[in-house]
Amino acid sequence: MDVKISVIGAGSAVFSLTLIRGLCTSNCLEGSTISLMDIDGRRLNAAYALLRRYAEELGVKLKVEKTMDRRESLRDADFVINTALAAGHHRLREGWEVARSLGYRHGGSLHVMHDEAFWINFYQFRLFESILEDVLDVCPDAWYVQLANPVLAGITYLGRKYPDAKIVGLCHGFMGAYHLADALGLERSRVSFEAIGVNHFIWLTSFRYDGEDAYPLVDEWLEREAPRYWERCPPSDPLGPKAFDLYRRLGLFPVGDTCTPGGGS
């Protein structure tokens, strides 16, 4: 598949490393163009060098570009991945400090319903919207893939204001399957699973241990161990009472931020 993928905010310390690994290990992207864009030249150069070296060492044929011009990166793009944080982490930390000074606990990663620097979402929403408007102008047929938080709130806002745009929100919440396995005392190397969902709502549609259905082990843990776990777990724990209430009601376990304020539940 020969496509062009534009990555906005490519210098992200968290998302870009995972994204680079994913791009280089996806055989279906062989021959594609990856355009990295960031306003921080130092971070951009680091991501560019890492992606090129990783692709070369794995023998993956990717055309890698870099630019500090967003519209240039978007030109002829088939997919636009947004990982950007407006105003930088320093503004987020300023908000955390204000929240702490007023007695609020430390929140998660930039969600409007958390007790943190909620006002930074103004900058995020403004950035999301400006990127999408450029997408609609420069590459209107491209899919806009939202990775930057707040995913759910951002996608909801953009979807309502731009109903004809091709928008989807994704996150790495599938890793929650391993957290569940850890709680059950299972070896990760023997666990296989399928997790499906978008926009911070992800469900464990298959959960197996040594090839056998592991959901009965979840039921057993829920009956015997969960009450003790809940006595010591922090608020909004992904294995907290809310997660298992959703599991009881819907028959599938929610992973990632599905049952936390990050998912908007």
N, C-alpha and C positions, 0 to 999 in steps of 0.2 A: 504494500500500500504506500503510494507516494503522496504524502500530504505535507502541508506546512502547518506547524504548530508555533504559535506565538506565546511566549511565557512572559507575562507582565509582573514585575517584581521578582525577577529571576535571582536577585541577590539575597532572597530570604534564607536565613540561617537554618530554618527547620524544614520548610516545605521543599525548597529546591534540592536538598540532598536526597530526599526520598524520591522526588520527581525525576532527578537525573538517573538514579538507579532504575526506576521504572521504564524510562525512555530507552535505556541501553539494554534492557533485558526483555524487551517486547519485540520479538522477531517480525511481527506484522508491520513495524514502522521502518523496516529496512528501506533505505533510499529516500527517506523523508527529510524535510528541512526543519530544523529547530531554531527559532529566532528568539534569543534571550534579550530581554529589555529591562533596564533598571536605571533609576536616576542617580544611583551611587556607583560611580565608575569603578571604584576599588572592589566592591562586592560583585559587580557585573563581571569584571575580569577574572575573578576567582572562580565564579560559576562557569564561565566560558572555558577556562583552562581545565577545570575538573571534568566537564562534560566531554570535551575533546579527547582528553587522555583516557577516560573510562571507556569511551566508544572505541578508541584505537586498541586498547588492551583486550577488549572483548571481541574485536574484529567486526564490530557493527558499523555498517556504512550509513552514516548520518551526515548531512550537511549542516554544520553548526554556524550560526551567525550571531553577532551581538550588536546592539545599538542602544543609544540613550534617547532615541527618537521613537516615541510610542507609535505614531502613525506609520512610520517606516516599518516597524516590526509587524504591524497589522496588515500591511499590503499583501493581498493574495492569500491570507491565512484561511485555513479550513477550520482550525480550532484555536480559541484564545483562552489561555489558562491564567486566571488572576490569582496571584499569591501575595499581593502587595499590602503593606501596612502603611497607611497615611500618617505622616508626621513623625514616624519612627517610634521606637520603643521608649524613648525618653519621655514622651508625652503620656504614654500609657503608665509608666512608672510614677509620674507626677500624680496621676489620678489615684493610683493605689495608695500613695502616701497620704493624700487628702482623706481617702476613705478610712485608712487605718487611724488617722488622728481623730476621727469622729466615732471610732469604736466598731467599724465594720470589719468583717473578716476579709481575708484575701480571696478574690474571686478567681474565675477561670481565665478564658482567653477571649476577651473582647465581646461579650454578649450583652445586649441591652437590658436583659432581665437579671443580670448579675449585680452584685453590690460593689462594683468597681468603677473605673473611669468611664461611666456611660456616655459622657459628653463627647468622647473621642469618636463615637459612632457617627456623629455629624460629619467628621472628616472622612470616615470610611465610606459612608453612603454617598457623599459628594464624589469621592474617587470612583466608587463602583459605577455611578451614573455617568461620569465623564468618560470612563473607559468604554462602557456599553454604547454610548452615543458615537464614539469614534468607530467602534465595531460596525454599527449600523450604517455609518457613512463610508467607511473604507472597505469593509468586507462583510456586507450584509447577510451573506449566506453562511457565515461561520457560526459554529457553536461557541457560545460564551460559557466557559466552565469556571464556576466560582469555588475557589479553595480558601480564599482569605475570609477570616471571620469578621463579623458575625454572618455565618452562611445562611441560616434559616431566615433571619430578619432581612438580610440583604436580598436574597432571592425572592422573598415575598414582596418586598417593595418594588424591585425591578420588574417582576412578573406582572404586577398590577399596573405599573406605569407604562411598560412597554410590552403589551400582550402579544405582539407579533414577533418578538425577538426569540431566538433559539437559545434558551437559558437552562442550565442545570447546575445544581450545587452538589459537590462531592466532599468527602472527608475520609480520614484514615481510621474511622471508627471500627472497621472490621477487626482491628487488633484486640478489641474487647473480648473476642473469642478466646484469646490466650489468657486474659485475666480471669475469665470464668474457669478455664482449665486449671489455672494455678490454684484457685480457691478450692477446687474439687480434688486437688492433689494429683493431677494427671501430668504425665510427661508431655511437654509440648511437641516433641518430635513424633509422637504417636497419635497426635490429634490431627484430624482433617475436618474442614468445615466449608460451608458456603454461606456467605453473608450478602444480602441483597438490599438495596435501598439507596435513596438520594436525599439531599437537603438535610442531612443530620438525622435521618430516620432510617435506621439500618437493623435488619432482623436476621437472626441466625436460622436460616431455612434448613440447614443440615449441620449436625454436630456429631462427629463420630470419633471413637477411640478404638484403635486397632481394627478399624473397619466396621465396628459395631455401633449401633445407635447409642449415643451417650446421653440422650435426654433423660432416660431413667435414672442415671447418676445425678443429674441436676435435681430431679424430683426427690431423690433420697437425701441429697445435701440440704435441700429446702426444708425438709421435714426435721432433720436431725441437727444440722449445724447452723442454719441461717439465723435463728434467734440469737445465738451467742455472737455471731459475726456482726449483727446489726447493733448490738449493745456498744460496740467499740468503733464502728465505721464512722467516717466523717459525714457531714451533710452532703446530700446529692451524690452519694457514692454510686458508681455505675452498677454495683451489685447490691444496692440497698433495697428497702421494701418496695419502692415504686417500680423498680425493674421487675421484681417477681410478681407484683400485682398485675402488671401488663402481661407477663408470661402466663399467669393463671387465666386471665381474661381472653387472650388472643391465641395462646397455644404455641407461640414462638418467642424466643428470648431476645430482648432488645439489647444491642451492643453499641459501644461508642457513646455518643452524647444523646442517644434516643430518649433516655429517661432522665436526663439531667437538664438544668436550665439552658445549657448550650443547645439542646435540641428544641427548646421552646415548649417542652411538655408541661 
